[in-house]
Amino acid sequence: MSNFRFVIGRFLGAIPTLLILICLAFFLVKAAPGGPFDFERSLPEEVEANLRAAYNLDDPVYLQLAKYIGDLLQGDFGPSFQYRDYTVTELISTGFPVSLRLGFAAILLALFFGSLIGSVAALNQNSKLDYGVMFFGMIGISIPNFVMAPLLVLFFSIGLKALPAGGYNGGDFYHMILPVVSLALPQMAYIARLTRGSMIEVLSSNFVRTAKAQGLSTKTILFSHVLKPTFLPVVSYLGPATAAIITGSVVVEQIFGLPGLGRYFVQGALNRDYTLVMGVVVFYGCLIILFNLIVDTLYGFIDPRIKQNR
Amino acid sequence: MKKTNSLLNDAWSALSKNKAALISAATMAAMVFMVLLGPIFSPYAIDEIDWSMIAAAPSFSDGHIFGTDDLGRDLFVRTMYGGRISLMVGLVATLVSVMIGVTYGAVAGFMGGRIDALMMRFVDVLYAMPFLFFVILLMVFFGRSIFLIFIAIGAVNWLDIARIVRGQTLNIKGKEFVDAAKTGGVSTIKIIMKHIVPNLLGVVVVYVALTVPQVILVESFLSFLGLGVQEPMTSWGALVNQGARQMESSPWMLLFPAVFLATTLFCFNFIGDGLRDALDPKDRTRGND
């Protein structure tokens, strides 16, 4: 029962955040000059009428907002400003699977190698290996995706001619290697540093010393005492990591010419496609909030101390 | 007066023990000098088009030491001007975020109770927002002026600072000199500004060093997408974007700005880490390394 209440409580707690997100986007678009809610522009009468109907412009503001939220709940993000024949929902459902594939692969890669490298560094603390890992970790954090991606293309595609420089090609494995790697690298570096710091702290804690004093083997200590507390901060970093991967995928899709949602977003931003941009922001925002929520809830189950404190 | 001195001394002794941070600080000092003075020593202007030198490779003989771009503009001068913009954004936007964050955090921490809980709950809500996307929305809707970049980036980066400052304020608030000031009838605003804020300097310094690279990164991200600074002005992000398009035929267009941007982010991260190890009382890993 208390578990159930905990989960429900967490989900209810996210609703105000979602509402604030939607309201922020809504009022920003309302305030935008030349936006769908701006009357001082010259559009063909039919377009104007369509817009008025689509956004219920003749209603009072609070009703407009309520109707917008109602439409969102039904998965209707409104018509696109630029792509006359498409709705924003259609554009999102074409682009998102590509982005999801890219992001999911990147986060798995970052998690696996990041925690592996970080653990190895922590177990060899203050060795040359450790310093090397930390140094390259700092480089990984410092070089942003959009610098790393062209450099990788320059080296692997143009220099070695080993991998394709761009294109989606139906999500073919070779075409996805460079985008996934350049998206994953900064997160991998961050997770490695996080894991290292956390494991060093755990290794020097009292319960590990006790376990050692009791004569348990290193392997037992590592697997049954050290690993779980080590990865707690990594689990809680998953939320911000997802957000970073989503923002990163915007540039990575642009660089490699992948037909993902991020690319539509940038095109929309450059073409001032207000409804598309707003739709993507709301969509990604909800996704990030939802993912944070899931991670938070999971965290409560992994570390019961959290649940008690709330 | 003595307080400031000891803080500076602390910071200095911390940095001088940390070799990586020290080298980084020296590199950054050299970088600032270079972007400020570099263009003076070049015979070319930022928007000067050299028709005989379209996308020319770096060479010392003709004065284009970084080569030229696909429009025949000198890449060295453009990289330096881009650096001015990137570093200026780093500085100004960080100042904006520090001002918001320190004030917000100090007020919340000092007020305590329900106001504090409400203000921090608001920060929690904002934490969940995809802020980079909102900055992009702002750029799309309200034009791409450099001022908006300062304000927008600064306005979304204050959350960390606000949290840290609040924690510190809660700590300082219990000290005797604050009680003394209260007893003496000093107004709340004056206590916050004169007694609390100066004592927060240590943590603020750390977070300034950590915020600058984040801010520079956001600006380059925007400029890379074509949503940041506009021609004829440029920044490292915009240059990396142009370079990435031409990298097959003229890789120097990508490499020079990329190296400058990465070096700067790298150095600031090291400086920030070094300062945090020395000054941040909350650092739990201290003593383990």
Interface residues (C-beta under 8 A of the other chain):
Chain A: A14 P16 T17 I20 L21 L24 A25 L28 V29 A31 A32 P33 G35 N126 M138 I139 I141 S142 I143 P144 F146 V147 A149 P150 L151 V153 L154 I158 G197 I200 E201 S204 A243 I246 T247 V250 V251 Q254 I255 F265 V266 A269 L270 R272 Y274 V277 M278 V280 V281 Y284 G285 I288 I289 N292
Chain B: V125 A128 M129 P130 L132 F133 F134 I136 L137 L138 M139 V140 F141 F142 P213 L217 S220 F221 F224 L225 G226 L227 G237 V240 N241 G243 A244 M247 E248 P251 L254 A258 L261 A262 L265 F266 N269 F270 R284 T285 N288 D289
